[in-house]
């Protein structure tokens, strides 16, 4: 059926999300690198939980080729293992 939406690949536009727990190695490297499985992801949203409280403030977030990188900002520092990063990419 032809129409205004024919040819659009909706499946590749559906957001993907998950949770990631920061490891000791990531904490010492000041960056968590998360393979999202969505190779065409261009944008990411994160929420970081530390000791049960939101600690996101100004974390540096980047997405490239399906890999989400979360690192230090000017006030947020990734110095804590066991931070939980909730993420969505699209």
C-alpha positions as CSV (number, residue, x, y, z in Angstrom):
1,X,0.0,0.0,0.0
2,X,1.5,3.3,-1.0
3,X,0.9,6.4,1.0
4,X,2.6,9.2,2.9
5,X,4.2,6.8,5.3
6,X,5.2,4.0,3.0
7,X,8.9,3.2,3.1
8,X,9.4,4.6,6.6
9,X,11.3,2.2,8.8
10,X,9.6,2.6,12.2
11,X,11.4,-0.2,13.9
12,X,14.8,1.6,13.6
13,X,13.2,4.7,15.3
14,X,12.0,3.0,18.5
15,X,13.9,4.0,21.6
16,X,16.1,1.5,23.4
17,X,16.8,1.7,27.1
18,X,18.3,-0.1,30.1
19,X,20.2,0.2,33.3
20,X,23.9,-0.1,33.9
21,X,25.8,-0.4,37.2
22,X,29.2,1.4,37.2
23,X,32.2,-0.9,37.7
24,X,35.3,0.0,39.7
25,X,37.2,0.2,36.4
26,X,34.8,2.6,34.9
27,X,34.8,4.7,38.1
28,X,38.6,5.0,38.0
29,X,38.5,5.8,34.3
30,X,35.9,8.5,35.0
31,X,33.6,7.1,32.2
32,X,31.1,4.4,31.7
33,X,30.9,3.0,28.2
34,X,27.6,1.3,27.4
35,X,26.9,-0.6,24.1
36,X,23.2,0.1,23.5
37,X,22.8,-2.3,20.6
38,X,21.2,0.5,18.6
39,X,23.8,1.3,16.0
40,X,21.9,4.4,14.6
41,X,21.3,6.0,18.0
42,X,22.0,9.7,17.8
43,X,20.7,11.0,21.2
44,X,20.7,9.8,24.8
45,X,19.1,10.6,28.1
46,X,20.5,9.4,31.4
47,X,19.5,9.4,35.0
48,X,22.2,8.5,37.5
49,X,21.3,7.2,40.9
50,X,23.9,7.2,43.8
51,X,23.0,5.7,47.2
52,X,19.3,6.0,46.3
53,X,19.4,9.6,45.2
54,X,19.5,11.3,41.8
55,X,23.1,12.4,41.1
56,X,22.9,13.2,37.4
57,X,23.4,17.0,37.6
58,X,25.7,17.7,34.7
59,X,27.2,14.4,33.6
60,X,28.8,14.5,30.2
61,X,26.8,12.3,27.8
62,X,27.7,11.3,24.3
63,X,26.3,8.8,21.8
64,X,28.2,7.5,18.7
65,X,27.6,4.4,16.7
66,X,25.3,2.9,19.3
67,X,27.7,3.4,22.2
68,X,26.6,5.7,25.0
69,X,29.4,7.3,27.1
70,X,28.7,8.9,30.4
71,X,31.5,10.8,32.1
72,X,32.5,13.6,34.5
73,X,30.8,17.0,34.3
74,X,31.8,20.1,36.1
75,X,30.0,19.0,39.3
76,X,29.1,15.3,38.7
77,X,32.1,13.0,39.1
78,X,32.1,9.4,38.2
79,X,34.3,8.4,41.1
80,X,31.8,6.0,42.6
81,X,31.4,2.4,41.6
82,X,27.8,1.0,42.0
83,X,26.2,4.2,40.6
84,X,23.2,3.1,38.5
85,X,22.8,4.7,35.1
86,X,19.3,4.5,33.7
87,X,19.5,5.3,30.0
88,X,17.4,5.7,26.8
89,X,18.8,6.2,23.3
90,X,16.9,7.1,20.2
